[in-house]
Amino acid sequence: METPKSVNRFMFWFFLWFVLPVQILMAIGAAGLVYFCRELSDSFYMVNIMILQDLLLMLIPILFYGYLKRDCLYEILPLKKLTGWNICYIIFIGFLMIPVMSFISVVTSLFYPNDTADITETILTASPVVGFIVMAVSPALFEETIFRGFVFGGLKKFGAAGAVVLSAFYFGLFHMDLYQIPYAMFAGCIMALVVYYTGSLFASMLLHLVINGTQVIAYYCAVSAASSAQISEELAEAEETAAAMSDIIGYGITAVIFGVLLFLMIKGFIRYNKKRYDFEPIEPEKGHRLIDGWFLGAVVICILYLTACELFL
């Protein structure tokens, strides 16, 4: 996508594809799993539904757009090799982001429930390898290719700041969940930032993998130290007390400490990459509109879908 308008058009059709055809195909796939695998476990069911969703929702648009742009795909996707220092910076940035994202999610839980916790836990009750692939590897590959590859690349003509913010906004909407949107937008900004300064999509893939992978590994470590029933009770208690002001203060203090460290780490990361001879700042081009009919259409689709889920699910 060479222009912001083409990005907005792509996201309109991407969200429309998610709301209509993908939901229908997912329902058919779910019914097929229930019919042909009557003895399936909840984890087997959810893992296969997530794989089906990844294949339909993200892989098909990636392959379709890749086919259309096959002659210039390497020019669209930033695929520079990461240096050892950048790999270290990105890993530490990922670790420091997690407490900040946790605080954002706790605050969000005051206004909207976490409906994804049970789904996530059900998926992770599968084998550790399968759980890690579904929850960490797959999102890092597919989501980053779309949002920090195609989308962020096409928005650069707004300049770096506009591309970072709008790509993160789209990334938040993509989750189609009011609980997830705020922390997804925060993560999306930093993921776009690391791609901008490294010129490499591998940077955001690594960062996404560190964040999701750390949480998956933490879950399995907790399970190995206690029974599944105890883990479920602890998770339920954590969700019940998440809205308590004392807990919010505790999460907030932790978030501030790690947020300061995160800021300093990102500052050092930017300074390091600015000193590299191949870094070129992006200057905004005139004549491109941020908000057009395609953008408004994409936002309306998301609002209607969230409203429908709230009313009927």
Beta strands, then each sheet from edge to edge (+ up, - down):
end
